[in-house]
Amino acid sequence: MVTLVATTETSAPTQVATRTMTGGALACEALLASGVTTLFGYPGGAALPFYRELMRYPGLHHVLVRHEQNAAHAADGYARTTGRVGVCVATSGPGATNLLTGLATAYMDCVPVVALTGQVARAAIGTQAFQEVDVLGMVGPITKGAFQLRSPEEIPEVFGRAFRLAAEGRPGPVLIDFPKDVQLAQVEVDDALPDLSPPRADTALSGAAEFSLEQAAALLRGAERPVLIAGHGVSMANASGELLAFAEASGVPVGMTLLGLGSFPEDHPQALGMVGMHGTVQANLAMHHADLVIGVGMRFDDRVVGRPKDFAPEAHIVHIDVDPKAFGRVVRADVPVLADARAALSGLAARAEFRERPAWWARLRDWSAAHDGCGLVDSESAPADELPTTPEVVRALRRVLGGSAIVVSDIGQHQMFVALHHGFSRPNQMLTSGGLGTMGYALPAAMGVKTAQPGRPVWAVVGDGGFQMSAAELSTLVASKLQVKVLVVNNQCLGMVRQWQELFYDNVYSHSLLPQPSFEALAKAHGCWATTVNRRDELEHALHEAALHPGPTVVDVRVPVEETVYPMVPAGSVPGEVRCVDAIDTAF
Ligand SMILES: Cc1ncc(C[n+]2csc(CCOP(=O)(O)OP(=O)(O)O)c2C)c(N)n1
């Protein structure tokens, strides 16, 4: 159909071609206009009109997952690795509720995701219809916003707003609830939709931010014991180059949060490693004894800070973040800088003055030496027929991959061992659920990463507990030909829970020992190549074989049950109380 529209009173009518289509088809077009090429999802009754149309759009590649939570995690992994908005789809009711943990995970870690949920028809909303759930009511605290489409005409505008909202400022998830009758309704639209993709963020420094940076630079010039802590915001803002330039121009030592790992090269002489509950001795002590802490793109969350009132007692705190709500949430911000990390770091680099601070570096070196003696097994002299330790497994992975892989870690002891012993040199080389700590995250998130980066090796490192939460996705790997490599660090227990029970709950191992199936047999049943490692001397060969195998693989590595992750800052302590030995007697 063609409509004639007079653009001005005097001009001749212009021909505007319009088409009639369903709301479901228009949503597909809106996704394309938003720059989407890949969706992760799972169909059901209230989403079927949309799924019917999806088959007509070959530009939209849909990965069929085995559980909706994993669709959200996959979209999250896709978004973290590309910097673009990830998209997941679910039906109404249980499909929508299954998404929630994935959305909360993305919310805590500032990951831009748009979730599309089917909903019962408009007239049935509020009637307790089959598979009706008030998803808008549920996602308020775990999304940046949620929309319910009330008519097909709204689709382009709502999609445009949703993608913009997900990407702008502090990124995060946004939900679009899509009633079934709106998916089915006919709508007339212009021939081509406008570009709905999120605009590039305006990262120019405001006058206020420039002023705060002056104050920060003056504090740094006068500081004897400064430390900079880089968080996820640095990699999200593509600010690693600016961080390196500023660090080298000023001589400031650099620690990283769990999600900041890789934003500063781990082998750089100014790198201190990770801060926080299982961070390095030197990074934690540096924060505690500093006279200036500069936090960039990080939240000063409780795992980093410990007791807020006693955090960095002698330091001025400069806090750089794009989210004004981050300032003062946990610790005081003496100098808040509301700015994009990249712009702020280049602003600081331009004002930097190099200082050597030999006394501070001497202390940092002593602390690094203390850290190096902390919790490592000398595998050279250890018996070849014994189980390898988890630090050895992580270091072997690093050796075999030569640091080229993207590592997606699950939650628990193995996660902290990965953070401490792998070493990361590129932003977003290590992905994990930092804020929510969601077990089951790694395997589906790795699917999202591999979908976006088919040419890169992608390894999911998981505990035997977390693996059992998302192992069904092995079928997705096989069906979707995704060469994700899974490394199960198998200590036959919920290791991190066991560690806390040992240290703080009188060695009462209540429900933390985990009977499990043969992971090798399970993986093979899904169609993956799989092997089991029971001895130290089998480890590297197994990892090599898995790396070379042209398909998804599972390597199940048995490690000792009784490992403990050190260093540790017990909860309720401050980073200055970091411990390196089995001598934690703090009561909870
Ligand atoms: C969904 C979810 N449930 C429970 C927890 C609490 N939790 C944190 S670590 C952990 C144990 C993880 O065990 P495993 O996956 O085997 O890894 P390990 O600690 O042994 O390396 C548990 C239960 C969690 N983080 N996420």
The ligand as an ORCA input file, in Angstrom:
! r2SCAN-3c Opt
* xyz 1 1
  C      22.593    -19.654     42.663
  C      23.486    -19.676     43.859
  N      23.169    -20.463     44.908
  C      23.980    -20.500     45.997
  C      25.114    -19.741     46.047
  C      26.006    -19.755     47.287
  N      27.333    -20.298     46.959
  C      28.398    -19.519     46.713
  S      29.772    -20.393     46.318
  C      28.955    -21.831     46.516
  C      29.656    -23.141     46.305
  C      30.048    -23.355     44.885
  O      30.437    -24.695     44.723
  P      31.084    -25.181     43.384
  O      30.283    -24.740     42.233
  O      31.327    -26.623     43.471
  O      32.446    -24.347     43.332
  P      33.679    -24.414     44.368
  O      33.419    -23.399     45.428
  O      33.757    -25.796     44.913
  O      34.871    -24.035     43.541
  C      27.627    -21.625     46.882
  C      26.648    -22.707     47.162
  C      25.378    -18.917     44.935
  N      26.422    -18.109     44.912
  N      24.570    -18.925     43.852
*
